[in-house]
Amino acid sequence: MNPYPFARPLLFSLDPERAHELTLNALDGAACSGVLRLVAGAPVEDPVEVMGLRFRNRVGLAAGLDKNGAHIDAFGAMGFGFVEVGTVTPKPQPGNPKPRMFRLPARRALINRLGFNNEGVDAFVRNVERARWQGVLGLNIGKNASTPIEDAASDYLLCLERVYPHASYVTVNISSPNTKNLRDLQGGDALDALLGALVDRREALAARHGRKVPLALKIAPDLDESQVDAIAGLLARHGIDAVIATNTTISREAVAGLPHADEAGGLSGAPVFELSNRVIRMLRARLPAAFPIVGVGGVMSAADARAKLEAGATLVQLYTGLIYEGPALVGACAQALREAARAG
């Protein structure tokens, strides 16, 4: 039984951000009562080793849905093979003014300009420590809006220090379009310096904690071939463990003329599907065959998840698809990827 198609019209009648908050609270209750596991079904067992970590299956939660890491157990009960939470910044920040989330149902899409709204890294770590879920947990880090871009590395390093003991892997988010100048960090020299600083700090933290936590880099879909070339080279040079492709897009070509299409922010959902796949294909052509690529962007069905693997992804993440399709999408995608892996 999948009750989500009946709940979605009610949720879509509410302001998107309010619906988001209500849904997270409802998921916590459903997870505690066991209802969520009944709705989601038994987790798909498709073990795979990536980044030296053992994933239960190949489908994960993308960062952004649980910015404060307060709902990890609920998402774990949904059958995900891994869960990524954040983006977290050193200091609490409210994000951009409301309204800042907009649905485009005609294209199964969202626009958000939330702006890394979160309670800060100290509250984030407390939430992570309370979580009982034992699966692979990614912690996604960023910079405060008030931190000048030339000082961004200090924010990332502070967050890395704080989340390191609690993370299965850490994602460095340099690709949100909703923090001013953040995407400038995807440029060659800026990215070279940032990755160098993070890898050096990771080495010190590995010695201190007795384990080396993998680092992943999350990039935008709005990159040209020369930019992808440069990023691929720096991933290899600095020994970064994975790349997450991609974040939301600033393009509006696929939604032109629709209500809310001209709102500022990042566009997610079906319209970013092919943009993301394009970047995945470029990365796969430029990186070693075993280098992990996490494909995210526009996965609205099991067929979409398979297409990410065909483009070159190793793992897949969901975000907007959950909002349109509900928890059953997790198991459907995980089952499809298990079958694809066995057939391949």
C-alpha positions, 0 to 999 in steps of 0.5 A: 500500500502506498498512501503517498498519492493520496497525501500529495494533493494536501501537501501540494496545497500548502506552502512548499517550505511549510509542507516540507517541515510537516513532512519531516515531522510526520516521517519521524512519527511514522518511523518510530511507529514502524509505519514508514517501514511498512509503507517503504517495504523491506530495504533492498539488499544490494551490497556494494563497496565504494570509497572503502565503505560498504553500502547496503544498496546503491540509492541514497538521500541527497543533501538538502532535505535534512539540513540539520541532520535531525531526521536521519533515522526516519530516512534510514527507515525508508530503505536508503542504502546511504543518507547524506545530510546538510549542508551545514555551516559553522554558524547558524544562519536563517538563509534567504528571505521567504518565500524561497521554495516554489513548485513547478508541477507541470515539469515535476520540478522545484526551485529553491533559494534557501541559502544554506539555512541551518542551525550551525555545526554544533547543533548539527553534530548533536543531532548526528550523535543522537541518531541510531541509524548505523548505515553509511552517513554522509555529512555535507559542509559549506560556508556561511553567507557572511564569510568572504569568498576569499576566506571560504576555506576557513569555514570548510576546515572548521566544519570538517574538524567538527563533523569528521568523527561522526561521518562515513564520508564528508561532502564539500559543497561548492555548487549551491547557486544560493550563496553569493559567489560560492560557485566561484570555488569551482574554478581551477586556482580556487578549487586547487587551493581549497582541496589542498587545504582540506586534504592536508587537514584530513591527513591530520584528522586521520592521524588523530582519530585513527581512520581516514574519512573519504572526501567527496566534492559536489559540483554544478550541472552548469559546467562546460567541458573545460571546467569539467576537465579542470575539476577531474584533474584536481580530483585526481591530483588531490586524492579526492575519493568521489564526486557528486554530480550534480547540484541544482541548475540555474538554467530555466530553458526547460521551464520557460513560461511556467509559473515561478520559472523566473524565480531566482534559485536552483532548479531541481527535478526532471528538468535537471536530469539530462544536464546532470547526466551530461556532466556524469558522462564527461566525468566518466570519460575523464576519470579512472573507471573505478573512480566513484561518481554519485549521480543526482539530479532528476531521478523521478523513476526506476528508469531514471536511476538506471540511466544514471548508471548507464551514464557512468554513475556508481551510486544514485541519490534522490531529492525532488523525486521523493517530493513528487513520488514519495517513499516507494521511489527508494525501493523501486530505484534500488531494485532496478539498480540491483537488477542492472548490476546483476545483468551487467 
